[in-house]
Every structure is written in structure tokens, then in C-alpha cells.
Amino acid sequence: MRPASLTEEQWALLEQYRFLKGIPSGSGGTEASGLLFDEGKMVRYLEDRFALMGSSELKTAGSLFMKRYAFVAALGMLAATCWNRKLNLSPGNLVLVDYVNDNGLWLPRIHLKDPSVWEFTSPAEKDEFIHSLFSGHLDKMVGVLKRSVKLPDLILWENVAVYLFWIYENEAFTSERDQKQHDFAQLLSDENSRWFGEYKKNPLKEYYTEKVKVEGVDDEIRVRKTCCYSYRLENGEQFRCKTCPQTCKVKRTVCESN
């Protein structure tokens, strides 16, 4: 790899999805590395944010946290695939800062203490980055949530998968089409299950199902296999995913029977 940079437009896109350069001002923020291996710290972190999240249940808070944290994987792969760039996404480089938007959604910002950027110069370098991103980082976060709040890893990995699929299927994220298709296929391949941890099968692959037409939704959607519990937040019906299996499967049944 060699030192590189991102354009102002590229940084602006990352910031749109709450990736910010530099150490946050003031004393606020939680280092991701402090949560990664400590179940007690994870529980306290979630409990301290019940009010911000609109939840009083650890499982609901844990699932919401993973949905927000999934952007580490999604934006890391966006930079790698679309820009051939490596961001420093090691847990020790990430600081989470609480933020609630105008709609009442808890959307923590993720600060990159070291905003250095590197250019991949070989497929092996990208392979190493992906392995470190998932096996060395995301899988560890899945593990601590599974142990601390007893969430099934099926829910946690699907929370990651939906945003990765969004990156690769969104035409707004420009890239050479062949490169996007290649990288996406590699992410879904069982041959690369080692990228994600101690798995015999790729933990993302089973969620990549055919999109279907659902009553009340204009575009075809990929219905989730698991529920992320967003409906259990305070005023949760307004936050229920449009791909929620609890509602989509009922609606599909109604449509198909007519």
C-alpha cells in the first residue's frame, strides 16, 4: 500500500453517513476498543443510552447498536471497492459520539482519530484489509453483543448484511461496475468465510435472497429473515423497517392470495 487521500466530495459522503475526521471536541465519546472484549462495559454503555435510544430492553438496544455500528463495515467496503482506498478502521481508532436527529433516532457519529488513507496496490492487500475488518473487528463486536445481551448472531449479522447489500446495490455509489460485482461476489462466497471469523459458511450469504413485491411498497424489497426489534423502540411503529419480516410476510400472503 501507499499513502493516498480522499477528495473533499468523498469525505463529504462519509460524513453524510456519520464518519468524521479527527478526535471529537470536548471530553465526550466512547472508544470502540473499550467495548469490543468487555461484556460489562457493553451492557453499561447500552443501559446508559436507553433514554437516547428510546428503549428499556437490552436486546433491543443491542440490536439497534449493531445496526448503527454496521456502517463501519459498509463505509469501509465503500471506500475499498469504489475508491480503492483503505481507511483506518481498527477499533482503537474509532470514537463513538452520541447524536439524536430531529426524528428522535439515535445515530451515533463515528470519529476516525487517525484519518490517514492508503491506496491498495494489490489484491492481497485488499484481502488482508477485509479479513481484519470482519474477522478482527465486526465478528468480535457480534461476539460481545451475543454474550452480553444474549442476541442471536443471526440478527446481528443480518444487521450488518443489509447495509453491505445497500452499498453494492446502490447505483449512487459510483465505481467500475465490474469491480463492484467482483467484490460483492467475493463477500458472499463461502470460499471467503475465513474473512468473517470461525465460520464454515459465509455469515452474509444466507441473507442475500431474491427481492419481492410487497403490498404498500413501491419497489421490490429483500425481506429480512430476522427482526431487528426496531418496532420495540418508543413510538416504534414509525421506526419499523419496511423490510420487517413480521409485516412483509403477512402482506405478501395477502397479495398472493388475491
N, C-alpha and C positions, 0 to 999 in steps of 0.2 A: 504494500500500500504506500501511497504517497500523500503528503499534506494537500488539502484542497479547501474549497469553500462552497457555500451556498449563495445563490443570488438573493437580493432583497425580496423578490417575489416568492422564492422558495421558503425563506424564513417566515414570511407573512402567512403562507399557507400553514406551516407548522403552528404558528401562534394562533391561527384561527381555530385550531383543534387543541389549544391549551398547552403547547410546548413552548417554553420561554427560555431565552438565553440568560445565563448568569445566576448568581446567588440571589435569592429573594431579599428585598429590603426589610429591615426590621428583624425581629427575633422569631417570627413565625415560621412554620414549615416543619415537616417530618421527613427525615431521610428514609428512603425506601429500604435501605440496607438494614435499618433497625427493626423492620417488620418481617424480614424475609425468613428468619430462622427462630423467631421468638413468638410462640403462640400467645403468651401472656400479654406481650406488647400489642399484638394484633387485636386481641379482644378489647383491651383498654382503648386502643385507637378507634375501633368501631363504636364502642359504647359512648365515648366522648363526642361522637358525631351523630348520635341518634336524632337529636333535635334538628341538626342541619339536613340530615337525610330524610327526615320525616318517617322514622321507623323506630320501633322499640324492640325489634326482633333481631337477634344476632345473624340468623341465616339470611334474612332479607338484606341487612346491612352488608354482610359479607358478599352476597351476590352483586349488589349494587357497586361495591368497591371494585370487584373484578371487572365489571363492565367498564368502569372508568379507567382502570389500570390497563385494560386491553389495548388502549391507544399506544402504549409503549411498543407493543408488537406491531400494531397496524402502521404507525408512522415510521417505525424503524424499517419495516419492509417497503414502505412507500419510498423512502429515501434510497434504499438499496436497489430496488428494481427500476424506479422511474428516473433516478438521478445518478445511479452508480456511486452512491455516497454512503459512508459508514458514519453514523452518529455514535457518540459515547453513551451507551445505554446501560452501562454497568450500574448495579443497584446503588453503589456508593456515590454515583454522580447525579442521582435523581432526588429532588426535594419536592414533596407534595405540599401544596398550599391550598387551604380551603377557599372555596368560592361558590356562592349560590347565585344563580341567574335570576332574571326578572320573573320567570315562571316557577320559581321555587325549587329548581333542580340543583342538587349538589353536584358540581362539576369541578373537581379539584384541578388546579393548574400544576403542571409538572415542569420544574425548573432544571435545566441542564447546567450544573455548576461549571463544568468544563465544556464549552460549546465547540470544541475542536471537531473538524470534519476531515475525513480521509476518503481518498478515491481508491476503489478496488482496482487492482491491476491483474487479477487472475481469478478464475472460478474457485480455486481453493481458498482464497481469502474470503470470498463471499460465503462459501460453505462454512468456514470457521466462525464467521460472524453470526450466521443463522443458528448454528449449534449453540453458541454462547448465549444468544438472545433467548432461545426457548429452553434448552436443557439446563443452562446455567442460571436462568433468571425466571422466566414465566412459569416453568414447571415447579420451581421452588416456591413461588407465590401461590400457585394452585395447592401445593402440598401443605403450606402453613394454614391456609384457609380450610382445607379439608380436615385437618387435625383440630384446629381451634374452634371452629363453629359447626363442624360436622356437615359441611356441604358436600354433596356428591361431586366427584371430579367431572362427571358428565355435564353438569350445569356450568361449572367453572370453565371447562374447555370450550363449551358452546358459546359462552360469553366472549371468549377470545375469537373463536372462529367467525362469528357473524361480522366482526369488524374487518378481519382479514379478507373475507369474501367481498365486502364492500369496497375495499381498496382495489382489488383486482378486477372487479366487475364495473367500476365506475369510470366512465369514459372521460370524466373531468380530469382525472389524474393521467396526464399525457405521458406517453412512453412509446417506444417502439412496440408495436402490437406483438411481434414475435417474442420479444423479451418478457413481456408481461405474461403471455401464455406459457412460456417455458418455466418461469419462476413459479407461477401458480400451480402448474402441474407437478413441479418438484415438491412444493409444500404439501400437496395432497397424496404424494406417493408413499406407499408402505415401505419402499426401499429406503426412504429417508426417515423412518420412525425414530432412528437414533438421535435426530436433531432435537427431539422433544423430551427425551429422558429415557427411563427404563420402560419402554413400551414395545410390545411385539407388533402392534398395529399403530398406524398413524392416528393420533387422537383427534385430528381435524377432519379426516376423510369421511367419517360416518355422517357428518352434518351437512355435507355437500350433496343435497338432494335436489330433485327437479323442482323448479318453480311452478306454482299452480295459480289458478284464478280463484279468488276468494270473494264472496259476496261483500259489497261495500268498499272494496279496494280496487282502484283503477288499474294498477299494474299487477302483473303476476308476481307472486312473492314466494319466498322459500320459508315454509312454516317451520318454526323451531321444533325440535324434538323434546326439549325440556323447557320448563317455565322458569324464568329468571326472578320471579317474585315481585316484579315492579308494581303489580296491581295491589300488593300488600302495603305499599307506602301510604302515608297520609294523603287523602284525596287521590288514591292510587289509580282509579279508573282512567283518569286523564293521562296517566303515565304508562298505561298498559301498552305493550309492544303491539304493533299492527300484525306481527308475525306470531303472536301468542298462540300456542297450541290449544289452550283451553277454549278460545273463541273461534279460531280459524277452522278447526276440525269440525265443530258444530255447524258453522256456516257452510263449509264445503258439503257436508252431508245434506243440508237443506237444499243447496243448489243442485246437487247431483240427483236428488230425488224428484225434482220438478221436471 
